[in-house]
Amino acid sequence: MITLYEFPLSGHSHKARLLLSLLKVPHERVTVSGAERAHKAPEFLAMNPFGQVPVLRDGDLVLRDSQAILTYLARRHGGDTWLPSDPAQHAQVAAWMATAANEMTRGPNALRLHHKFGRDIQVGEAQQITAHLLAVLEARLSQCDWVALDHITIADIALFPYLALAPEAQIDLTPCPHVVAWLGRIQALDGYVGMPGIPDHRHPPGP
Ligand SMILES: N[C@@H](CCC(=O)N[C@@H](CS)C(=O)NCC(=O)O)C(=O)O
């Protein structure tokens, strides 16, 4: 049985929750107590020395980092769809996974940490990174339904939570209709699960 160690309000954890659900992989979820700083306790640091969720355990395998967890689940349970073995296609997915780990984390994720949790950040820099990221994604998604390939991949899942959580980051998505439509496509998938703070992007509020 797979075990996912998570924070309920963690977007990084949500990537793993979402793919597990879409792939219909049986699993259990363990809430790590952030209030009790359980993620910095020796037992947790033995699983992830960075003291961060998510962590996935599957038998003897203990895996940290949301992108790595998506990669494992895709290869183990997703056939050749979610992370194709074709070298060029695999690399296209990897490029967008890197965007999820870099620009998405330094932009939208940082803004949510600031506005929702009071984290002290360089707001202007995070807003600039977000604006550039949104412009790139909007252009890309105006030409195709999914970010990396002509079908859904783990790149879409990796990029989903921190854009879906845009209201909590005080990010306005109305200038990006193709991004909003893409969020809605993911929310319409069989097996989709949400998390607190993600609105229904299939029916965005009118002006
Ligand atoms: N690169 C990691 C980042 C994980 C991360 O930042 N997790 C946050 C919750 S969303 C966390 O555990 N923060 C607690 C801390 O850093 O002390 C991933 O993609 O999984």
The ligand as a Gaussian input file, in Angstrom:
#p B3LYP/6-31G(d) Opt

LIG

0 1
 N       10.562000      20.805000      -3.831000
 C        9.595000      20.317000      -2.889000
 C        9.037000      21.488000      -2.076000
 C        8.104000      20.985000      -0.995000
 C        7.631000      22.094000      -0.084000
 O        8.041000      23.261000      -0.195000
 N        6.763000      21.704000       0.843000
 C        6.231000      22.632000       1.820000
 C        4.715000      22.507000       1.919000
 S        3.943000      22.964000       0.398000
 C        6.812000      22.307000       3.173000
 O        6.882000      21.153000       3.540000
 N        7.230000      23.344000       3.902000
 C        7.763000      23.193000       5.222000
 C        9.179000      23.651000       5.314000
 O        9.809000      23.945000       4.277000
 O        9.675000      23.694000       6.419000
 C        8.469000      19.561000      -3.614000
 O        8.217000      19.872000      -4.791000
 O        7.898000      18.638000      -3.032000

